[in-house]
């Protein structure tokens, strides 16, 4: 629970930090120069100066510079940005408190291609920690509900968990893989090696772009694993994991 609270706090602490207005000069195409605080948000330029707030379309603005005369990229770059974007996520896989790993760490990175302003398809990999360490390799489908820089979205990840360690854990009541039935005389203790297994992760999230090519996301979902273990003499074991996921992400292109 403490890890979950820290993740949520970090996300909501980061939002106002990255969305603060910056000081500078805005040069309009009609010759007007406005000195104040500006913010690139929702496809428009917001300027706060002398107690007033103006909102301009990017087409009305010639140049924006910072207080140190550093040029700022115009919001028009949003429309010409690459259809490729990348997401790095870190979070927790939350399970029953009685599980041996009640909230293991999960890290995912993916490269995604936007076919439309709302629909994208990508692929990625990461690291997850259960009794052993795994490398999830997955495809990612994402659909944004709004065509804007702030939007909820639906995602679906599907792939395979590649075991990075042999395992070596001791398991009870295992049985030969060729057996279709459970027989009492197959009960015993076996040392099994991790072989990996399938992964499925649907969920909902919210993404927010703070500048051209940079944003953040917060996502919640359900993640299912079926991890396979095997040993000598054709003994095997499948273990299902059902977890709630919460992840904070950084988006860039």
Secondary structure, 3 states (H helix, E strand, C coil): CHHHHHHHHHHHHHHHHHCCCEEEEEEECCCCEEEEEEEEECCEEEEEECCEEEEEEHHHEEEEEECCCCECCCHHHHCCCCCEEEEEEEEEEECCCCCCCCEEEEEEEEEEEECCCCEEEEEEEEEEECCCEEEEEEEEEEEECCCCCEEEEEEEEEEEEEECCCEEEEEECCEECCCCCCCHHHCCEEEEEEEEEEEEEEEEEEEEEEECCEEEEEEEEEEEEEEEEECHHHEEEEEEEEEEEEEEEEEEC
